[in-house]
């Protein structure tokens, strides 16, 4: 039987708009592909950068309403069989 692994990571962004380059570099430095990324403190403008920092991923997002910080996103790798896709 073939084993399947699900790679999940959590990143506290402390504003995705401010740290997108560091997060992108960190993701590129990993020696494995991540299936699901849990992001916290993405910031009010975080939705603008999700697709550029995480190409080939789909996402669900909840932005903060009362402050610049806060907000969360679940980002899932898009596979051809759509097992992890939100669509």
N, C-alpha and C positions, 0 to 999 in steps of 0.2 A: 504494500500500500504506500502511495506517495504521501510524504509529509508536507504539510503546508504551514508556513510561518507567517504571522502577522506582526509587522514591525510598527510599533507605536512610540511616539515621542511627544513630550510636553515642552513647550517653550514659553517662558514669561517674556514677552516682547518689550515691555516697558516703552511702548509706543512703536508700532511697526513703521510708521513714517520716519522716525528718527533712527531706528536700528535695522532697517531692511537690508542694508549692505552686509552687516555683521551676520545676520541670520542667514542670508543667501550663502555667504562664504562658509559658515558652519555646516549648512546642509550639504554643500559640495564636498566638504572635507570628510564626510562620513563614508565608510567603505561598504555601506549597504543602502539599499533603497528603502525609504520609509513609506509605509502604506497609509498610516493615519497620523496626522499632526494636530495636536491640541494646542491652541494658542490662547494665551491670556494676556490681559492688559494691551490689547492691540491699538487702543486709542480711537477717538472719534473718526479719524480719517483712515483708519486701517483698511477699510474695504477697497480703497483706491489702489492698494499695493499687493493685495493677495495674489492676483493672477500673474504679476510680474515676478514676484519672489517665488511663487510655487506654480510654475507652468505645468500643464498636464495633470492638474489636481482640480477637483470640484470642492465646493465649500458651502457651509452653512455658517451664518454670522449673526451675532447679537451685539450691536453697537451700544456704547454708553449714551445715556440721555442727559445726564446732569453734570458731567465733567469731561475733561480731555482724556483721562486715562480710563481704565476699565475696558469692558468689551471682551468678547470671546469669539473664537471661530474653531470649527472642526473642519479640517482640510483632509480630503481623501483622494488618494491616487486614482486616476481614471484608468480603468482597464477595459479592454474590448468587450468583456463579458458583463460589464457594469455591476459586478458583485459589490464593489465598495463605493460606487458612484451614488450621489444624492439625486440624480435625475430620474 
